[in-house]
Amino acid sequence: MTLSMRPAFIIYLLLITGLAGCKKLVQVGTPDTQLSTEVIFSNDETAIGALMGMYSKAVGSSGLILNGGSSVYPSLSADECVPASPVAVLLEFSNNNLESANNYISILYSSAYSTLYDANTLVENLSLTAKSPVSLAVRRQINGEARFMRALLYFKLVDLYGDVPLETSTNADVNATMGRTPSTSVYAQVLSDLDAADTLLDTAYASATVQSQGSRTRPNRWAASALLARFYLYNGEWAAAEQAATEVINSGYYLLEPSLDSVFRAGSREAIWQLQPVTTLMNSGDGYIFLPLDNAFSKPTDTLSSWLLNAFEPGDLRKQHWVGTKTIGTISYRYPAKYKVHTGPPYVEYEMALRLAEVYLIRGEARAREGDLTDAIKDLNVIRNRAGLSSLPDTLGQSAVLAAVAQERRIELFAEWGHRWSDLRRTGMADAVLGGIKPGWVATDALYPMPLREIQRNKNITQNLGYK
């Protein structure tokens, strides 16, 4: 990221720590190192700075739910990765015997709610109807982005934990004692927020003083549509999923990158929404976690499983370009290498949250489930051909096309945002697939435990079945 010491950037730096403390500021007074809500939301520039602060904290370190955590831990829980060394807290994921005291479980959960608090702060303080010194156009944009973030995070939380507290305000007293909300109600809020974001956001990507022009690091309307397509697919609303995906594909904004090595780079034409790095340690959380250090003795933390490696078809370019090898002595470690950069700057890769290839696969699956097999196969062939594979024949029946969908999703989206873990759960295949290869697997492992820390803080938080 190119840093400029303009006033907006100075405000942005202050807001990295100031935004999450807004409620506390109102209650106990303003520390010298933080800003009051009156200052934060006093004009367009400071309001945009508050928004940028939300994004900055969301990727402030690796392993957070929006910066690598959604990729690495579900990939261990599924059949994609295994720890390269017997690290107990990682083995809990790969052996599917998670303890509620696992610190990584707590980090995923707490980082989501930290960003949700920031999103709620933005929505509350930038109402579209109340009088405000912030212009209506900026309030609309920020509301749209904040609601998009809220939808994404609650969608992910339900996917990982099931029922979760639905906090849509910054009222600390209410949030501190809130129990778990049924996932159907959480999903209703997700849909409401995505519909709002789809209306409020423009098709063009917004820019800010602290960002380079033309980046895709602030969600636009098509990002909301892409997430809507995923939401509808997960909920079995095939026609709606197909329509939302088609809108994104036909928008003219996006193209599949011909080179697989360019897909995850900053400014990728395939990117629908990326998260911009903010620290000197990393370009992306995924790259920082998955890639080994560049020396002769450092092995990767996690390696790809034989189940995944054996699932690639002969000649698949994705295995050539997206699977790395590190040999130490006589042992070769195979690891996810979609990202190429472990540390930074320079910032040449951004955390990829939504991309066009997934949207094609969403539409392909929706069409297959609706019985439109010809067009479903066309969507799958777009992905296969980019990977150097031959086209599927147009004579396949529905079960064969759905199997091909599962295969392409498994390979195209491996070790990426937990897609495989989510697919096994949402299609009801977790028991059949994971039960056959993981000795300790039981059906209740399909959800993560609620973090022990949260249960200790709030007696109204109950534990998922199968966990202490």
Beta strands, then each sheet from edge to edge (+ up, - down):
strand 1: 81-83
strand 2: 271-275
strand 3: 302-304
strand 4: 323-328
strand 5: 331-336
strand 6: 351-355
sheet 1: 1+ 3-
sheet 2: 2+ 6-
sheet 3: 4+ 5-
end
